[in-house]
Amino acid sequence: MEIKGGVDMHESYQELRTWREKVMPGLIPDPEQLNVCHDQLISRTIRLAEERVEMEQGKPPAPFAFYLMGSAGRCEQSIWSDQDHGLIFEGGRADQDYFLSLGAEIKRGLAAVGYEECEGDVMSSNPVWCQPKEEMKQQVSGWLQQEDWQALRHIQIFFDSRVLAGGKDMLQPVKNGIFTTLHEQPHLYQRFVENVKYMKKGKGVFGQLLPEQKGSRQGSVDLKQTIYFPFVNAARLLAFYKQLYVPSTLSRYADLEEDFPELRFYKQQFREFLQFRLHKAGESDGYGGVHYVPVHSLITEEKKQLKSWMKYGHQAFEYARTVLSKEGVL
């Protein structure tokens, strides 16, 4: 699928930003097409960054892959998105400096094109996310053995990854290592559940929506914490168990349906929520507002629908936890 109105490969970051601002608002009604547009835009930015680094430092010293994580990895971006990405390469530590330079230029280019830098520094300019393939396997294995929440968060972030440019199969051996460890040490599932089970309440005891009480989002409902994450976490838990490589939440639900037909309902609810979120994002004030919706802007039917999605997201997560319990890994 190709987005119309593209520019040639000798473009600048500013030209890409202009193209983005022109094209993306018209794609709000179509989440799939919007994410295709994001992929094309990011791919073009990467190629520009590669050209700039090659002019200064020569060609890459080893085969590599650029991969996306977060909502970009899951193909669930809104019109606004921040950066979550990494670089994995053949070769060894001696080649890392080159790829860190490439990662820094990619970060700079994406920021210029309109993708905010990740507050948590989950970007290919960070050595944590820019590793030789064999060392990345060791790093991920180490995360699985650590007790702190940050290591578990890193595993979950990495698991929602997909290659956008370069060697398409370079992530698979690392994910295979995750599956092997979980099979050998099923007690780790309990740690994953503990890490994500605390969900922000979106409804009060009388069924009313609970908006933010202070700060710049006062009066707005946090869609990310109260609806989005419960659906995403449920699918991810079962994807770990069923050894699914696909990072998209909708694709995970679709693949899981064969064994767990009850998930078909939650897949449809999540799809409808993504459409609603995308529609509201068109009214937001940038990336910071993508996940918030002012209560006063909602009609009665929309408030009712949000409450239903909050309930279904929690149900989906509890269903995943019940499945893992019945399978004997919790």
Secondary structure, DSSP 8 states (H G I E B T S, - for coil): ---SS---TT--HHHHHHHHHHHGGGGTT-HHHHHHHHHHHHHHHHHHHHHHHHHHH-S-SS-EEEEE-HHHHTT---SS-B--EEEEESS-GGGHHHHHHHHHHHHHHHHHHT-B--TT--STTSGGGEEEHHHHHHHHHHHHH--SHHHHHHHHHHHT-EEEEE-TTSSHHHHHHHHHHHHH-TTHHHHHHHHH------B-TTS-B--B-SSTTBTEEEHIIIIIHHHHHHHHHHHHHHT-----HHHHHHHHTTT-TTHHHHHHHHHHHHHHHHHHHTTSSSGGGTTEEEGGG--HHHHHHHHHHHHHHHHHHHHHHHHHHHTT--
